[in-house]
Amino acid sequence: MHELRHLYGAGILLFYYAKWPILLGWPLLRFYLDYPDNWIIDGLWVWCLILVLKDLYVWIVLKRSYCDKGRCTEKENER
């Protein structure tokens, strides 16, 4: 069970730091540098796209709903 937590943590770090290079780099490699088709990397690219869309949703939509309730101004007033 302890090893699974290490794998989970390594996966989180991998996708946290590598999602943008994979998302932008794989299409460049495939279409401009003529890399061969690889279904595993294609699946990894789709997963990175889902993670980026989730991050944008959290950053834009949930932050807006959080700030609409007046909680953002309360934090600024406390400083």
Backbone as CSV, one residue per row, in Angstrom:
resi,resn,N_x,N_y,N_z,CA_x,CA_y,CA_z,C_x,C_y,C_z
1,MET,0.819,-1.190,0.000,0.000,0.000,0.000,0.870,1.265,0.000
2,HIS,2.000,1.190,0.711,2.906,2.331,0.780,3.487,2.656,-0.597
3,GLU,3.765,1.626,-1.400,4.309,1.830,-2.742,3.286,2.499,-3.655
4,LEU,2.016,2.186,-3.463,0.974,2.808,-4.284,0.891,4.310,-4.021
5,ARG,1.109,4.708,-2.782,1.093,6.139,-2.474,2.260,6.852,-3.155
6,HIS,3.395,6.180,-3.228,4.535,6.768,-3.929,4.249,6.898,-5.425
7,LEU,3.633,5.881,-6.007,3.274,5.949,-7.431,2.240,7.037,-7.681
8,TYR,1.277,7.160,-6.788,0.257,8.198,-6.915,0.894,9.592,-6.846
9,GLY,1.791,9.789,-5.891,2.473,11.075,-5.768,3.343,11.382,-6.974
10,ALA,4.024,10.353,-7.486,4.844,10.561,-8.684,3.976,10.904,-9.884
11,GLY,2.810,10.288,-9.992,1.891,10.609,-11.090,1.372,12.029,-11.004
12,ILE,1.058,12.460,-9.798,0.588,13.839,-9.619,1.674,14.830,-10.028
13,LEU,2.906,14.598,-9.574,3.996,15.497,-9.940,4.276,15.468,-11.437
14,LEU,4.236,14.279,-12.027,4.472,14.166,-13.464,3.468,14.991,-14.247
15,PHE,2.190,14.819,-13.954,1.177,15.522,-14.730,1.105,16.996,-14.363
16,TYR,1.488,17.369,-13.154,1.487,18.782,-12.785,2.521,19.551,-13.597
17,TYR,3.696,18.967,-13.757,4.776,19.669,-14.451,4.857,19.355,-15.936
18,ALA,4.321,18.236,-16.382,4.524,17.815,-17.767,3.292,17.978,-18.646
19,LYS,2.175,18.436,-18.100,0.971,18.490,-18.934,1.076,19.528,-20.051
20,TRP,1.651,20.687,-19.770,1.768,21.701,-20.820,2.775,21.310,-21.895
21,PRO,3.975,20.823,-21.538,4.887,20.383,-22.607,4.325,19.245,-23.451
22,ILE,3.610,18.317,-22.828,3.011,17.225,-23.597,1.896,17.767,-24.482
23,LEU,1.053,18.629,-23.922,-0.085,19.158,-24.675,0.361,19.965,-25.878
24,LEU,1.413,20.756,-25.734,1.872,21.583,-26.844,2.915,20.884,-27.710
25,GLY,3.709,20.018,-27.109,4.813,19.412,-27.834,4.441,18.245,-28.718
26,TRP,3.500,17.424,-28.286,3.168,16.239,-29.073,2.593,16.580,-30.451
27,PRO,1.668,17.530,-30.583,1.221,17.886,-31.942,2.347,18.448,-32.805
28,LEU,3.244,19.214,-32.198,4.380,19.730,-32.965,5.271,18.593,-33.467
29,LEU,5.527,17.638,-32.604,6.360,16.508,-33.002,5.696,15.675,-34.090
30,ARG,4.390,15.456,-33.961,3.699,14.603,-34.930,3.515,15.272,-36.283
31,PHE,3.093,16.514,-36.288,2.709,17.136,-37.551,3.835,17.889,-38.244
32,TYR,4.790,18.401,-37.480,5.859,19.171,-38.102,7.166,18.404,-38.224
33,LEU,7.412,17.479,-37.313,8.652,16.709,-37.359,8.431,15.265,-37.786
34,ASP,7.212,14.932,-38.173,6.838,13.629,-38.730,7.189,12.454,-37.822
35,TYR,6.902,12.599,-36.522,7.068,11.461,-35.628,5.991,10.429,-35.947
36,PRO,6.274,9.145,-35.743,5.269,8.116,-36.042,4.111,8.159,-35.053
37,ASP,2.980,7.637,-35.477,1.782,7.588,-34.647,2.007,6.618,-33.489
38,ASN,1.577,7.018,-32.291,1.729,6.190,-31.105,0.466,6.346,-30.270
39,TRP,-0.303,5.281,-30.118,-1.596,5.380,-29.446,-1.433,5.630,-27.943
40,ILE,-0.330,5.215,-27.351,-0.124,5.462,-25.924,0.103,6.958,-25.677
41,ILE,0.928,7.581,-26.488,1.181,9.014,-26.336,-0.071,9.808,-26.710
42,ASP,-0.845,9.313,-27.671,-2.110,9.981,-27.996,-3.049,9.976,-26.796
43,GLY,-3.124,8.854,-26.092,-3.950,8.777,-24.886,-3.431,9.689,-23.788
44,LEU,-2.120,9.767,-23.646,-1.510,10.666,-22.677,-1.812,12.116,-23.031
45,TRP,-1.807,12.429,-24.316,-2.130,13.792,-24.762,-3.580,14.138,-24.426
46,VAL,-4.495,13.193,-24.640,-5.909,13.433,-24.317,-6.068,13.646,-22.813
47,TRP,-5.360,12.854,-22.007,-5.434,13.007,-20.557,-4.911,14.388,-20.133
48,CYS,-3.835,14.839,-20.730,-3.298,16.165,-20.426,-4.276,17.264,-20.853
49,LEU,-4.949,17.075,-21.966,-5.965,18.038,-22.402,-7.098,18.121,-21.387
50,ILE,-7.543,16.987,-20.878,-8.592,16.971,-19.856,-8.123,17.698,-18.596
51,LEU,-6.885,17.471,-18.185,-6.359,18.144,-16.993,-6.264,19.655,-17.187
52,VAL,-5.852,20.092,-18.360,-5.756,21.529,-18.626,-7.145,22.157,-18.654
53,LEU,-8.115,21.494,-19.259,-9.488,22.014,-19.266,-10.052,22.092,-17.853
54,LYS,-9.746,21.100,-17.022,-10.180,21.126,-15.633,-9.545,22.298,-14.892
55,ASP,-8.253,22.525,-15.119,-7.576,23.651,-14.472,-8.165,24.984,-14.905
56,LEU,-8.477,25.122,-16.182,-9.095,26.361,-16.664,-10.486,26.550,-16.069
57,TYR,-11.231,25.466,-15.938,-12.562,25.540,-15.338,-12.459,26.002,-13.881
58,VAL,-11.553,25.408,-13.140,-11.383,25.787,-11.733,-10.904,27.223,-11.631
59,TRP,-9.982,27.614,-12.485,-9.412,28.947,-12.419,-10.420,30.035,-12.802
60,ILE,-11.240,29.779,-13.822,-12.158,30.811,-14.317,-13.523,30.723,-13.650
61,VAL,-14.172,29.587,-13.740,-15.567,29.469,-13.302,-15.675,29.436,-11.786
62,LEU,-14.920,28.582,-11.138,-15.059,28.466,-9.690,-14.516,29.687,-8.964
63,LYS,-13.478,30.319,-9.483,-12.970,31.532,-8.854,-13.997,32.649,-8.966
64,ARG,-14.667,32.735,-10.107,-15.686,33.764,-10.293,-16.845,33.543,-9.319
65,SER,-17.288,32.299,-9.161,-18.391,32.037,-8.247,-17.972,32.279,-6.800
66,TYR,-16.706,32.034,-6.485,-16.192,32.288,-5.145,-16.138,33.790,-4.887
67,CYS,-15.702,34.560,-5.873,-15.588,36.007,-5.697,-16.944,36.701,-5.742
68,ASP,-17.928,36.109,-6.418,-19.256,36.710,-6.476,-19.922,36.726,-5.104
69,LYS,-19.526,35.821,-4.241,-20.120,35.767,-2.903,-19.474,36.767,-1.955
70,GLY,-18.512,37.543,-2.425,-17.884,38.568,-1.616,-16.713,38.094,-0.792
71,ARG,-16.280,36.876,-1.006,-15.185,36.345,-0.198,-13.829,36.897,-0.633
72,CYS,-13.695,37.320,-1.869,-12.406,37.849,-2.330,-12.110,39.198,-1.677
73,THR,-13.132,40.021,-1.494,-12.905,41.328,-0.889,-12.630,41.208,0.597
74,GLU,-13.166,40.164,1.240,-12.890,39.974,2.661,-11.415,39.681,2.887
75,LYS,-10.807,38.902,2.009,-9.393,38.599,2.149,-8.543,39.841,1.939
76,GLU,-8.927,40.685,1.012,-8.158,41.894,0.746,-8.270,42.886,1.915
77,ASN,-9.427,42.915,2.576,-9.607,43.832,3.699,-8.834,43.389,4.935
78,GLU,-8.580,42.094,5.062,-7.858,41.583,6.236,-6.386,41.945,6.179
79,ARG,-5.857,42.166,5.019,-4.418,42.456,4.876,-4.057,43.815,5.311
